Amino acid sequence: MKARRILIRVDGDRTIGLGHIMRMRTLALALRENGAVVMAASREDSVGIKILAEAGLETCQLPQAPDAADLAAASQAFRPDLTIVDTLKTEEADLAALRGNGRMVVFDDWGAGLQTADAVINAIVFHWGRYRREDVRGRLCEGPDYMILSPDMIKAPRRAASAPVGRRLFIAFGGTDTRDLAARVPGILDRVPGPLEIRINLGPGAAGIENVRATADRSPHRITVLSGVPSLADEFVQADLVLCGGGNMLYELAALGVPAVALATEDHEIANIRYWSGIGSALDLGAWSALDEGRTVSTVAALLGDRERRSAMSAAGRKAVDGRGLERCLAVIDSLAA
């Protein structure tokens, strides 16, 4: 039987973050393992396309601002049987250029894909209120059940009950840390009673490592600055609490049963954090642009000292995310086979 040819259109850089790249990398590798021929099309000279290439995936470099003609050229050269698009709000001309003669799946879309794609998989966007379910033409799959987690997140041991007084804090603001919060937030935490063991992770697209190290050197806490961590899952499960942004990481932490305090680094993350705060696995620190230092200190200090609440947050997260999102997404894609 002829192997299916699957084109994945995805971007990731310091401006938009790397969450889409990371989950499409996981999906692409799984599709390839299942026998598909996969190519990822992403903007040239970006952190995202480097990550995809380093994973051993075939890549197509697009201009920094690709138009429909660029996308059509990539599609016509590869001749996909199925096209997957993970670029948030899609445009009709772009999707028409990419689709060719095959089927199409869009992820986290509230644009043209709602009307033109054969399947819409919205693990995050479903609670933003930007579309009506009844207006979606193709199959619609919503919610945390469809969040694609990396293999190490799925295989990592679920978090057990943590220490009576938490001392281990992990700080991570995504693959790019677009607001440079890794340099700012640790200084605020100097006022949290300690000493704490703080580990700060800088993703592959983060900048300003010198500023982060300078902040760490001045801290009364024991701070370790990390870069290129082999497994974030291992870091997560060793922490009593994680301080992070409001993106895909909240799904990973929920699956592992690790309580989180989250600070929105983009407008759309505000709704995402509120959702997980409602689930009970994370606490909401608001938006980065209105960062309340006193609230941050009091929230972190109180939660580190409250084992019962941290345990309840852990259980709420594990109940909400079972880690089978990749399996479900593969089933949706497989259902579109000709």
Summary of the structure (lengths in Angstrom):
residues: 338
radius of gyration: 20.2
end to end distance: 11.9
largest distance: 63.2
contacts: 1206
relative contact order: 0.13
helix: 44%
strand: 21%
